[in-house]
Amino acid sequence: MYGSSLQLIVAVAVTFFGAGIVKGVTGMGLPTVAMGVLGALISPLAAAGLLIVPSFVTNVWQLLAGPSFGALIRRLFPMMLAIVVGTVLGSSWLASGDTGLTTAALGGALIIYAGYTLLARQLAVPARWEPWLSPLVGAVTGVVTGGTGVFVIPAVPYLQALGLEKDDLVQALGLSFTVSTIALAAGLAGRGAIQADNLVLSVLAVVPALAGMWAGQYVRERISPAAFRRGFLVCLLLLGTEMALRPFF
């Protein structure tokens, strides 16, 4: 673990407060920031264990606040089912204890997410592709989630490409992140990879995460969310690069 218990508690609190600010300003990013920062301080497996409860609470809140829960469940069920299967299978990689490999993989996932979001143009998925593309995207997202603890690739670009209304998109992202969190918790717990002390600290981390979300909503009213988002993605890109290259030095 990282230093003394007090140092770890402070690091976790600061990390989830900062991650909450990002989510409050941009509407997403809490798991990605938390995994990125904590994965640079402790093992990705330990970081994933700390992520579970704050991610679940904040994403259920986001999921239930939307207007189209039933319709989205019916439309995205094949994708969600594939996320569960892929995550449970992929979690064996994260639980393996090979910190060099999982840290590099986490760094690579952060680079892909930040680089894509900064540079790529908005895609559009034809409706006729959804029946086969949704399960495929879900399975790949699940494997990435299980191996790195990062939920966003390729689920977020795919959901953004479906042409959903703004509120429906926010709710769909909340659904995807909630399912990913539950599946990751199940996969790690099934392999005995969740420690009791980490779970307690994960519960406590809900408080700074929610405080950060409130602060982020306050910040969003006073600065340009687009400018904040660009700065956040550049920082994430640099952090991912450092993590991906760390095993080679």
C-alpha positions in Angstrom: 0.0 0.0 0.0 0.9 3.6 -0.2 2.8 4.9 2.8 1.0 5.1 6.2 -2.7 4.7 6.7 -3.0 8.4 7.3 -1.2 9.2 4.0 -3.5 6.8 2.2 -6.6 8.3 3.6 -5.5 11.8 2.7 -4.5 10.7 -0.8 -7.9 9.0 -1.3 -9.9 11.9 0.0 -8.1 14.4 -2.2 -8.3 12.2 -5.2 -12.0 11.6 -5.0 -12.7 15.3 -4.2 -10.8 16.2 -7.4 -12.5 13.4 -9.4 -15.9 14.7 -8.1 -15.1 18.2 -9.3 -14.3 16.8 -12.8 -17.6 14.9 -12.8 -19.5 17.9 -11.5 -18.1 20.1 -14.3 -18.1 17.7 -17.2 -20.8 15.1 -16.2 -18.3 12.2 -16.3 -14.8 11.2 -15.5 -14.9 10.3 -11.8 -13.8 6.6 -12.2 -11.2 7.6 -14.9 -9.6 10.2 -12.7 -9.7 8.1 -9.6 -8.1 5.1 -11.3 -5.5 7.3 -13.1 -4.4 9.1 -9.9 -4.6 6.3 -7.4 -3.2 3.8 -10.0 0.0 6.0 -10.0 0.2 5.8 -6.1 -0.9 2.2 -5.3 -1.6 -0.9 -7.4 -4.4 -0.7 -10.0 -6.1 -3.6 -8.1 -6.1 -1.7 -4.9 -7.3 1.5 -6.7 -10.2 -0.5 -8.3 -11.3 -1.7 -4.9 -11.4 1.9 -3.6 -13.3 3.0 -6.6 -16.3 0.7 -6.3 -18.6 2.4 -3.7 -18.1 6.1 -4.8 -18.5 5.1 -8.4 -21.7 3.1 -7.7 -23.3 5.9 -5.6 -22.5 8.7 -8.1 -23.5 6.7 -11.1 -26.8 5.4 -9.7 -27.6 9.0 -8.9 -26.9 10.0 -12.5 -28.9 7.0 -13.8 -32.0 7.5 -11.8 -32.1 11.3 -12.5 -32.9 10.7 -16.2 -36.2 10.4 -18.0 -36.0 7.2 -20.0 -34.8 4.4 -17.8 -37.1 1.7 -19.1 -36.6 2.6 -22.8 -32.8 2.7 -22.4 -32.7 -0.7 -20.6 -34.6 -2.3 -23.4 -32.5 -0.7 -26.1 -29.1 -1.3 -24.4 -29.7 -4.6 -22.7 -27.5 -6.6 -25.1 -24.6 -4.1 -24.5 -25.1 -4.2 -20.8 -25.1 -8.0 -20.7 -21.9 -8.2 -22.7 -20.3 -5.6 -20.4 -21.1 -7.9 -17.4 -19.6 -11.0 -19.1 -16.5 -9.2 -20.4 -15.8 -7.5 -17.1 -16.2 -10.7 -15.0 -13.9 -12.5 -17.4 -11.4 -9.6 -17.7 -11.1 -9.0 -14.0 -8.8 -12.1 -13.7 -6.2 -9.9 -15.4 -6.6 -7.1 -12.8 -6.7 -9.6 -10.0 -3.5 -11.4 -11.2 -1.2 -9.1 -9.2 1.0 -8.3 -12.2 1.2 -4.6 -11.3 3.6 -3.7 -14.1 1.3 -5.0 -16.8 -1.9 -3.6 -15.3 -0.4 -0.2 -14.7 0.8 0.0 -18.3 -2.6 -1.2 -19.5 -4.3 1.4 -17.4 -2.0 4.1 -18.8 -2.8 2.9 -22.3 -6.5 3.1 -21.7 -6.2 6.7 -20.4 -4.1 7.7 -23.4 -6.7 6.3 -25.8 -9.6 7.9 -24.0 -8.0 11.3 -23.7 -6.5 11.3 -27.2 -9.8 10.2 -28.8 -11.9 12.8 -26.9 -9.5 15.6 -27.7 -9.0 14.8 -31.4 -11.7 12.6 -32.9 -14.8 13.9 -34.7 -18.2 12.9 -33.5 -19.2 9.5 -35.0 -22.7 8.3 -36.0 -23.9 4.7 -35.7 -26.7 3.7 -38.1 -29.6 2.1 -36.4 -29.2 -1.1 -38.4 -25.8 -1.7 -36.9 -26.9 -1.6 -33.3 -28.1 -5.3 -33.0 -24.6 -6.6 -33.6 -22.4 -3.6 -32.7 -23.9 -3.1 -29.2 -22.9 -6.5 -27.8 -19.4 -6.2 -29.4 -18.8 -2.8 -27.9 -20.1 -4.1 -24.5 -17.8 -7.1 -24.6 -14.7 -5.0 -25.4 -15.7 -2.4 -22.8 -16.1 -5.2 -20.3 -12.6 -6.7 -21.0 -11.0 -3.2 -20.7 -12.9 -2.6 -17.5 -11.9 -5.9 -16.0 -8.3 -5.4 -16.9 -7.8 -1.7 -16.0 -10.8 -0.5 -13.9 -11.5 2.2 -16.6 -15.1 2.0 -17.8 -15.1 4.5 -20.7 -13.5 2.7 -23.8 -15.2 2.1 -26.1 -18.6 2.5 -24.4 -18.6 6.3 -24.2 -17.8 7.1 -27.8 -20.3 4.5 -28.9 -23.1 5.9 -26.7 -22.3 9.4 -27.9 -22.6 8.1 -31.5 -26.2 6.7 -31.1 -27.7 10.2 -31.5 -29.5 10.2 -28.1 -31.0 13.3 -26.7 -28.8 15.1 -24.1 -30.7 13.8 -21.0 -31.0 10.3 -22.5 -27.2 10.3 -23.2 -26.4 11.3 -19.6 -28.7 8.6 -18.3 -27.3 6.0 -20.7 -23.8 6.8 -19.5 -25.0 6.4 -15.9 -26.4 3.0 -16.8 -23.2 1.8 -18.5 -21.0 3.0 -15.6 -23.4 1.5 -13.0 -23.4 -1.9 -14.7 -19.6 -1.8 -15.1 -19.1 -0.9 -11.5 -21.3 -3.8 -10.3 -19.7 -6.3 -12.7 -16.2 -5.2 -11.6 -17.1 -5.6 -8.0 -18.5 -9.0 -8.7 -15.5 -10.1 -10.7 -13.0 -9.0 -8.1 -15.0 -10.3 -5.2 -15.4 -13.7 -6.9 -11.6 -13.9 -7.1 -11.1 -12.8 -3.5 -9.4 -9.6 -4.6 -11.4 -7.1 -2.5 -9.9 -6.4 0.9 -12.1 -5.4 3.8 -10.1 -2.3 4.7 -10.2 -1.1 1.1 -14.0 -1.6 1.1 -14.3 0.5 4.3 -12.2 3.3 2.8 -14.2 3.0 -0.4 -17.4 3.8 1.6 -15.7 6.7 3.3 -14.6 8.1 -0.1 -18.2 8.7 -1.0 -18.2 11.9 1.1 -15.3 13.7 -0.7 -16.6 12.4 -4.1 -20.1 14.0 -3.5 -18.5 17.2 -2.1 -16.3 17.4 -5.2 -19.4 17.0 -7.4 -21.1 19.8 -5.6 -18.0 22.0 -6.0 -17.7 21.1 -9.7 -21.3 22.2 -10.3 -20.5 25.5 -8.7 -17.3 25.8 -10.8 -19.3 24.9 -14.0 -21.4 28.1 -13.5 -18.3 30.3 -13.5 -15.9 28.9 -16.1 -16.1 27.5 -19.5 -16.8 23.7 -19.2 -15.2 23.2 -22.6 -11.9 24.8 -21.5 -11.9 22.9 -18.2 -12.5 19.7 -20.2 -9.6 20.3 -22.5 -7.3 21.0 -19.6 -8.5 17.9 -17.8 -8.0 15.7 -20.9 -4.4 17.0 -21.4 -3.5 16.2 -17.8 -5.1 12.7 -18.2 -3.1 12.2 -21.4 0.2 13.1 -19.6 -0.7 10.9 -16.7 -1.5 8.0 -18.9 1.7 8.4 -20.9 3.8 8.3 -17.6 1.9 5.1 -16.4 2.3 3.4 -19.8 6.0 4.0 -19.9 6.7 3.3 -16.2 7.4 -0.5 -16.6 10.2 0.3 -19.1 12.2 2.5 -16.8 
